[in-house]
């Protein structure tokens, strides 16, 4: 007889997104009323319940992908550099730059000796 393993470190039962919406805004926020069964419907299983069952398969898949990449030579040996157009200004927000569809803001994460750098890159690459 095989006994199933059960992870006892599961968090307490939480409301799903629909239940949280009803709790925050109330039932009057829905024009046609709250949909039946959406509040108590579980959305997927918790990660702690299934991760120990999937770990061996995930590791096997990752190892096979690495072997295939190196065998076929699809891992690029050279790096690709995209030069920024300019440093980012205070009015370069995601919303304002997305309207023009010409540039994209971004951040180069700093390290212990260097601060973060806010730049603006072209919308499409190569130019």
N, C-alpha and C positions, 0 to 999 in steps of 0.2 A: 504494500500500500504506500503511495506517495503522498507526502504531506506538503501542502502548499505553504510557502513562506509568506508571512505577513509582516510588513513593516509597521511597527507601533509608533513611529515618530511622525505620524500624520498630524497636520495642523487641525484645529477645530473646524467644523463645517462652516463654510462661509457662503454668503449670498452670491449668486451669479450676477452678471451685469444687469440683467433685467430686474432682479429683485432689489438690487442697490438703487436702480433708477426709480422704482416705485417707492422705496423707502425715503429717498431724498426729495422727490418732487410730489409724491402723493398720487393717489389714483385719479385725481381730477386732471392731471397733466395729459392723460391719454384721451384723445378725442372720441374714440369708439370704445373706451373702457380698456381695462388691462387684459391682454391676450391670455386665454386659458392655458394653464400648464407651464407657462414660461418662467414663473417665479420659482417653482420647485424643481424644474428640470435641471439635472446636473449637466454641465458642459465639460466633457472630457474627464479623464482620470487625473488625479494629482500626480505630480512628477515623482514624489517619494514612493508611490505605490508601484510604478512601473519601471523606474530607472534601473533597479538591480536585475530586472529581467532582460533589459535591452543592452546593458553594458557590453557583454561579450560580442553581440552582433555588431554593435557600433564600432568596437575596436577592431574586429575582423574586417569590416568594410573599409575603415580608414587605412589599415595596413595594406589591403589589396589596392586601394587607390594610390597610395604612395609608391608601391611596387610598379604599378602600371605607368604612373607619371615618369618615374626614372627610367623604366625600360623603354618607353616610347620617346623619351626626350622632350616631353611637353612642358617640363619645368623650365621657365626662361632663366638663362644664366645672367642676362644683362638687366639692368634696372631701367625703368622708364621715368623720365623727368618731365614734368609739366611746369613750365615757368609761369608764375603768377603775373597778372597784368599790372597790378598795383597793390598797395596796402589798403586795407579796408577803412573806410570813413565811418563817422558816427551815424550817418543816414543810410548806410548800406545794410538794410535789414533784409531778411529772407523774403518778406512780402514785396518790398519795393523792387528788389532785383529780379524776382520771379515775373513781375509784370512785363519787363523789357525782354526777357529771355535772351540776354546776350552775355551775362556774366553770372557766376555763382560764388557766394561767399564761403569761406572755409577757414579752418584753424589748423596750424601746424603745432602740434603739442610740444611744449618745451621740455627740457630735461633739467637736471639739477643746476647746470651752469647758465642755461639760456631760458628766457621767458617764452610764453606762447606768442606766436606771430599770427595776426589776423590778416588774411589776404583775400584777393578777389581773382578768380580764375575764369577762363572763357567757358561759355555754356557748352560748346561743342569742341571736341579735340579730335584730331588736329584742326588747327584754325582754318 
